[in-house]
Amino acid sequence: GPAIFGAAKDSDPNRYDSIIQEFRAELAKAE
């Protein structure tokens, strides 16, 4: 959910790839 963006907002830009992977995983579950 939106919590992903909040956690990665200012934490570590380098973790952006990981955030995307988690986001895609959630999208996959939604579909």
C-alpha positions as CSV (number, residue, x, y, z in Angstrom):
1,G,0.0,0.0,0.0
2,P,0.9,3.7,0.2
3,A,3.1,2.9,3.3
4,I,5.8,1.8,0.8
5,F,6.1,5.3,-0.5
6,G,6.2,6.8,2.9
7,A,8.9,4.5,4.1
8,A,11.1,5.2,1.1
9,K,10.3,8.9,0.7
10,D,13.4,10.1,2.5
11,S,15.0,7.0,3.9
12,D,17.4,5.6,1.2
13,P,17.0,6.6,-2.5
14,N,19.3,3.6,-3.2
15,R,16.5,1.3,-2.0
16,Y,14.2,2.6,-4.7
17,D,14.7,-0.6,-6.8
18,S,13.6,-2.7,-3.8
19,I,10.5,-0.4,-3.3
20,I,9.6,-0.9,-7.0
21,Q,9.9,-4.7,-6.6
22,E,7.6,-4.7,-3.6
23,F,5.2,-2.3,-5.3
24,R,5.0,-4.6,-8.4
25,A,4.5,-7.6,-6.0
26,E,1.5,-5.8,-4.5
27,L,0.1,-5.0,-8.0
28,A,0.5,-8.6,-8.9
29,K,-1.6,-9.6,-5.9
30,A,-4.2,-7.0,-6.8
31,E,-4.5,-8.5,-10.2
